[in-house]
Amino acid sequence: MLAMERSKSIVRLRKKLLKSGNYSLYLDIWHNKKRKYEFLKLYINQATTTQGRILNKENLLLGESIRSKRQLDLKKHQYGFRKEFKMDGNFISYFKQLIDEKNSAGTNHGNWSSAYKHLLAYAGELVPFREIDVDFCKGFKKFLINEVRTKSNNPLSKNSQHSYFNKFRACLNRAMQDGIIPYNPVKAVPCIAAETPVREYLTIEEVRALVKSECRYPVLKRTFLFCCLTGLRWSDANKLLWRDVHKESQCYRIKFRQQKTGGLEYLDISEQAVELMGERTIQDERVFKGLKYSAWLNLELQKWVMRAGIDKHITFHCSRHTFAVMQLEMGTEIYTVSKLLGHQNLKTTEVYAKIVDSKKREAMMNIPLINL
């Protein structure tokens, strides 16, 4: 039986007892009648706590995943004993290469660049792929949570931590797909949970109050109200050109590529939105000419909001939240709202549905008591 097994390509996950009483996981590989061991730098500890038992279970699952990958590679004749993964390559350079790809593709790379900056601060400019193990991944996660500070010396928000660590995870996934590393050690490290952000928005009555109030910069007023009626981000409204605006049958349509995702969007807009764009000029001129993003503009926006008697901290992006909430309150189906906003995932839009549900509950609680 043993001789028969040795004629096949077989990979087994085994445990080696250490002096500490813990176990080290390794692969016992039979291939071409030769034997090879591969230690995975994964350990099973003498767990006495729930967290320790969970970690042991995660390490066993990861070890089994690696074993399955090795077995599949052997069957495909891709993993021989002379086969070497490109483990000496620089992970940091590879990460930077992915950022450049996203930049050239026109997709959002801001979060990738920020993640890269923090990765450099954590590990330096030279980290061979063979040094990226579970401990390295855990260390970067702790670095984002405990060490990184914003310009105002505050810890990163949970959502920023979540985003940057996910970019790190995605880069390692890509490296595994490219055949650079045999497995992804970050799979053994739990994600950083994201928090649902507070989305401030305006009611229809508050938008009407803004229409009646004076704003120091008319272009700011027109653009903000336009975004309330269309759901466009500031970046997309700012770069909108007249050649992107088309008259089709009985309505106007704008065609644009989202600055954030790079996705091409077609959006039919209302007569009120058309009116806010103003008089049409040459094709390659911006619709909202003279609009410039700055701290001064945000200050003027807040002053305009205060003149309208609105006691909320409103940023330009709140116009997009306002559009989403107004659509849902008017009964527009959530899938349609998601498409209007250009969301790639319906879960992103569901946050607004929760806001509308809370408003419905609030309305029900306002019913006056009656004598029964």
N, C-alpha and C positions, 0 to 999 in steps of 0.2 A: 504493500500500500504506500509506504514511504517513497519507494523508488518511483512509483507511478506519479505521486505528487510532485516529485522533483523534476519530472519531465515536462511539467506544466509551468505556467506563469502564475504564481500565487502570492498574494500579499495579505499578511495577517497583522492585526493590531495587537500588540502585546504590552505587558507592564513589567518594568524592572524595579525590584525593591531597592530603595536607597537606604543609607545608614540612618537617615533621619526618621525612617519609618514610612515615608511617603513613597509614591510610585512615579516613575518616569515612563511616559508613553513612547513607544517606538514601533516602527514597522519592520516586520520580518519578511524579507522579499526573496522569493525563489524565482530565478529567471535563467533560462538556458543552462540548467543544471548547476547554477552558481547561486550562492547565498550572499545577501547584503542586508545590512541593518541601517535604518535611518531613524535617528532620534528626533522627535518633533518639538522638543522644548515645551512640552505640555505635561502637567503634573496632576496627580491625584493625591490630595492631602488627607490627613486624618481629620476629617471635618467633624466639628462638634456643634456647629451653628447652621442655621438654615441657609445663610448666605454661602457658607463653605460648601454645603452639599449641592447648592445650585451651580457654583463654580465648577465643582467636580463633574457634574452632569454636562455642563457646557463644553468642558475640555474633552470628555469622552465622545460627545457628538461631533466636535471638530476633528478629533482623531479618526473617527469612523468616516467622516467626509473625505479626509485626506487619503485614507486607505482605499476608498471607492475610486477616487480620482487616479491613484496609482495603478489600481487594477485595470481600469479602463484604458489608461495609457499603454500598459503592457499589451493588452489585447490589440491595440491599434499599432503596436510596434513603434510607439513614439517615446518610450521611456527606457531604453537600454541602459546597461551599466556605464556606457561611455557617454550617454546623453547628459549634458550639463545645461541647466537653466542659466539664463543670463543674469546670474545673481550678483556679479561684480559691477553691474551698471549702477549709475548714480540715480537714486530715487528722486532726489530734489530736482535734478535736471529734467527727469521724466515728468514730474508734476508741472514744471514750468512749460514744458512742451505742450501739455494738454491745455494750459491757459492760452497759449499762442494759437492753438487750433480753434478754440472757442472765439477768440478775438477776430480771427480771419473769417470765421463763419458768420460773424455779425450777431452772435448770441450773447446773452449777459455773462460777463466774466468778472464782475465786480467782487462777488463773494469768493470766487476762486482766487482772485488776487489777494484778498484779505487772508484767506486760509493759508496761502503760500507764504505770506509775510510772517504769520505766526509760526508756521512750520520751520522757517528759517531761524526764527528766534529760539525755537525749542531745540533744533538739532544741528544747525549750521548748514553750510553749503554742500557738504559731501557726506552722503549716507548711502553705502552700498545696499542693494536690495536684500542681501543676506542678513543684514542687521535689523531688518524690519520684522520683529517677532511680536508675540502677544504683549510682552512687557513694554516694548517701544510704543505700541498702540495705546496701552493703558496710560503710559506716561504722557503722551500727547493729549489725551483726553483730560487728565488731571491738570495739565498745563493750561488748557483753555478755560477750565472751570475755576482754578485757584490763582493762577499767575497773571494772566493777560488783563491789562487795564485799558480803558478807553482814554481819550484825550482829557476827559474830566476826572480821571483817576478812579473811575467806577469799574466794577467787574463787568465782563461781557454779559449781555442779556442772555437768557436761556435760549432764545431763538437764534442768536448769533452763534452761540456754542454749538447748538444743534446743526446749523447750516455748515459751519467750518469743519466740524468733525465728519459730516456726511460727504463733504468734498474729498477729504482724506480717504474715506472709505471707498468712494467711487473711483478714485485714482488707483487704489490697490486692486479693485475689481477689474479695471481696465488692464492693469499689468498682468493679472492672471489670464485674462482673455488673450493677451498678446503673447503668452507663453514665456513671460519673463520670470514669473514666480510660480511654483507648483501649487500653492494654495494661498488663501488670503487669511492671514492671522487675525485681522480685525473682526472676523466673524465670531471670534470668541469673546469679543468685548461688546457689552450692551451699548445701544445708542444713547445719546443724550436726548432726553425727552424735550420736545418743543412745548411752549406755552401758547395758548390761544390769545393773540394780542387783542387789546382793547381797541375797537374801531369806532372812533367818534364820527358822527354824521349829523346832517341837518334834516329837520322835518320839512315838509312842503311849505308850511307856514313860514319857517325861518328862511327858506330860499326866497320866498316872496318878499320878506322883509329886506333881504339883501338887494333885491332888484330895486326897491324904493330908496335905498340908502346910497349916500355919496361915497365914491371910492376915489382916492387921489389919482390913481392910474387907470384910465378907462380900459386899456388893453388887459390889465389884470382882472378887472371886473368881468369883461366879456369872456375871457378865457376860462375863468373859474366857473361861471354860469354855464358855459358851453360844456365843460366837463361834467357838471351836475346833470346835464341833459343827455350826455352821450356815454359817460363812463370812461372816457379816455384818461390815461395817465398824463401828468404834466409833460413828461418827456415826449410823448407821442403828439400831444397838442402843440408843443413848442416847435417841433420839426415838420408839422403839417404844411404842405405846399398847395398852391391853388391847382396844380396839375393833378393832385390827389383827390380833388372834389369833382364829381361827375353828376350830371343831371340824367336820370334814367326814368323814362315814362313820367310818372306823376310825383316822383320824389328825388331827393338828392342822396348820393352815396359817396362815402369816402373810402378810399383804398389806401392802406398803410401797412407797414411792417412794424410790429411791436418792438420797441427799443429793448425791452426787458427779455423777451423770449425769442425774438427774431421771426416769430410767426407772421404770415401774411394774413391780414384781416380785411373783410368787406363789411361796412357798417352803414345801414340806411339811417338817415338822421331826420329829425322833425323840422318843420318850418321855423319853429322858434330857434332851434340850433343854427339853422341857415342864416337867420337874421342876425345872430350874435357874431357870425363870422365877418360881417361888414361887406363893403363893396369889393367885388372881385377885381384883381389886378393881373399882372403878367404871370405866366404859368409857373415860373421857377421862384416866385416870391413867397415868403412865408405868409400864411393866413393871419397869424397873430404876430405881426411884425412889431418889434420893439420889446417883446417879452424876454426878460432875462432873470434867471433864477439867482437869488441872493438872499442873504439874511435880511437885508433892507426890504426886499419884496415881501418876505414872510411877515415882517413887522407891520407893513402897510396892510397886508391881508387881515391880520388880527385887529388892527385899528378899525378897518371897515366892518368887521364882524361886530365889534363892540358898538359902533355907531348904530348898527341895526338892532341893538338891544339883546344880543345873543351872548349868553354867559357860557361859552364853550371854548376850549382850546382847539382851534381849527387850523389845520395845515392844508396845503393845496391838495394833498392826496385824499383829504376828507370828501372832496367833490366826487371822487370815484365811489367811496362808501355810500355817499348820499344817493347816487344813481342806483346802486344795487338795492338799497333798502326801499327806495320809492317804488322800484319795479316790483319787488316782492309784495309790498303793501297793496299795490294795485292789482295783485292777483296773477302776475306773470309767473309762469311755471319755472321752477328753479333751473331746469336744464337749459331753457331759453336764456335766462339771465346769465348763466355760466358762459354760454356762447357769445352773448353780447359783450361780456367782460374779457373774452379771449382767454379764459382760464383753461389750463390743460387738464386739470383735475377737479371733479365735481366737489370734492371735499373742501376745496378752497372757498367755493361759493356757499357751502352749507353754514359757514360762520354767520353769514348775513341772515340766513333763515332762522338761526337761533335768536338773533336780535329781534326779528319780526315776531317770533313766538312769544318772547318776553313782553313785547308791547301788547300783544293780544291778551296775555294774562293780566297785565296791568289794567287794560280796559275793562276786563271782566270784574276786577276788584273795585272798580269805580261805580258799579251799579248801586244806587242808594238802597238802604234797608226798607223793607215794607212790613207792615203789620199783618201777621198771619193769624 
